[in-house]
Amino acid sequence: MWLATGAVWLKAEAQPVGWTWEGQREQIPPEFRWAEMLTIPKPIYDQVIEHLQSAYPKEGCGILGGKGNRVTTWYPMANTENSPVSYLMSPKEQLQVMKRMREDQVEILAIVHSHVASAAYPSSHDVAMAFYPDVAYIVVSLADRAKPEAKSYLIRDGKISEDGLQVV
Ligand SMILES: [Zn+2]
């Protein structure tokens, strides 16, 4: 009895104390990141690409909602800058999307936009406009329109780190 109780106690003590998954994603060793990786179902990913292609040759944008790391909903949005080199979501449409996310009971997981001629990497303007440290920024390059390339980043205090992204 004592041994069994002791073993349970030891096991409980062996758990890391004070570890939080939130905000520490980049510190997780690569072999464990599959559990953390932002996961987008293929049908939703296809809708994202379709919307960004329809905005071409201007940048397109939108928001992905879901729970945990699993995307469940896509909210295509208008690029009010209507520009090939930048994007801006109107405050009015953002409020509408936030309201719909509450109704759908999902959280904001990622902000998506396209680059029509450059790589899938945040521009300095993107970094300056990144106000959400816990939301993934997905950049989709349509430099080769036939082969869209999507990459996900965390942008914190002006620093860019690539985050995992898987389409399943
Ligand atoms: Zn950009």
Boltz pocket constraint, residues with backbone or C-beta under 6 A from the ligand:
constraints:
  - pocket:
      binder: B
      contacts: [[A, 85], [A, 86], [A, 113], [A, 114], [A, 115], [A, 121], [A, 122], [A, 123], [A, 126], [A, 139]]
      max_distance: 6.0
